[in-house]
Amino acid sequence: MKATLSNGVSGKMGVSESIQMSAMQHQESGYFFNEGVSFCIFIYCFGCKSTKIFVLLQANMKKHEMAKLKRANFGSHIGVILATAGSAVGLGNVWRFPYMTGENGGAVFIIIYVICVLLLGIPCMISEFIVGRHGRANTARAYRKLAGGGPWSLIGYMGVLTGFLITGYYAVVAGWCGQYVWASLIGRMSGSPEYFQQYFASLSTNPVKPVLWTVVMLGLTYLIIEKGVRDGIERASKMMMPTLFILLLVIVVASCMLPGAEKGIDFLFKPDFTKINSDVFLSALGQAFYSLSIAMGCLCTYASYFSRETNLVGSATQIAVIDCIVAILAGLMIFPAAFAVGVSPDSGASLVFITLPNVFQQAFAGVPALGYVISLVFFALLTLAALTSLISLHEVSTAFLHEELVMTRKKAARIVTITTIIIGALCSLSLGAVEFMTIWEKTLFDIFDFVTGQIFLPVVGFLTCIFIGWFVPHKLVRQEFTNWGTLRGRFFHLYLFLVKYVCPLAILFIFLHQLGLLK
Ligand code: PHE
């Protein structure tokens, strides 16, 4: 609009301009401006001898149509699956799932987890897909379109904010992984258990190193994002995901072949029914949501690049299956090796950065070259998993800035990279390098983790279910679900039932449980 005015058509508003304006408003609100209307305007403009305006209007409409046509798309089904699975497969699969399985009754937990993924994770994922593909825009605009600009639009903004806040601190952890790859490469990943403990403590509290690694990780992410959806995200995912899978298999095989590995396999898969309680259910549920990257804007943003032919239910199922397989394989990578050397595994950062390097070193002490390779492969795998998730997180904010503030993709990506580097650096420094960056005795790092994972995630997930289940016309939901009637949509009623009643209630329970209000 600014461009038209500055083209010097007119300072004061005439009828032609009003038409021009309303035409553009129509385009903005997504209406198709058909040939007939163009023709009427042409007659009108011709009558007024304002052909110049017509030409401008045509040009503008073309630009809009082109922009619509040009909106990025994933180029293939495998691209859709690998990119979205890349978002889902992350640190959560490696450092939380195996431990939770071991602690919560082994096989029983896996069964409960799979049920949670099927009955609750997949419907929530489909709901985000519906919003994203319907909107064909960044998460904020996609919700806004579906909500008709009403208060439900806020969910989209919250999703973008959540994605943005996580990007920074997730990049810090990705950076640690990068440093460990380097350390493995130069042969620094060997020593006593205390050595590993100290190594991690001195890295995480170092004022410079982790910040530099955060810059490297976000820089790499930028280089991929900047290339666009097909040439950047899709291409990178097609290379990174199979590599990740192969690396994972290498360690699983090596770990399961160790003498004494059966005990670890038993621990992971032997059901212990005495461990089942409400806690196990809620933990499984929380893990399912986090692991599938639900409610962070990622799924919605990626779905906006799906084509009309993408089967949303089929894709969500395939992605969830990949995520579950990687999580279970991660268990098979960790427990057999840990039991073989008699080390009891824990969870979180200390598992991957302290316990496991020690386990791998001890387990393969007989063949030091193998220990070296396994450590390198393990951290390379972890870095890849973190990077593919980081790309999806970065894309949420990049797409938002690119479309909402109408700037080039490159510029948007650059702004997101710089701001998340700042957030990441502050999070990293709060871990020890700078004392005053703790609030209520919690580091900035933990606060970001808490606010995004335990507050925003359930709130956005809950509201999305309520919005899709109760407010969006079912006809529209069905159209997206069945690809406009071209698919049978056998599970539509089940899906709707789950999204309307079961998912919101389940999320509410996790929320209260996480806050300690429900035991
Ligand atoms: N799903 C990722 C994991 O398992 C975490 C993540 C959450 C990534 C949200 C992107 C967005 O680690």
Residues whose N, C-alpha, C, O or C-beta is under 5 A from the ligand:
A	BS01	LIG	S87 A88 V89 G90 L91 G92 N93 Y290 S291 L292 S293 M296 C298 S389 L393
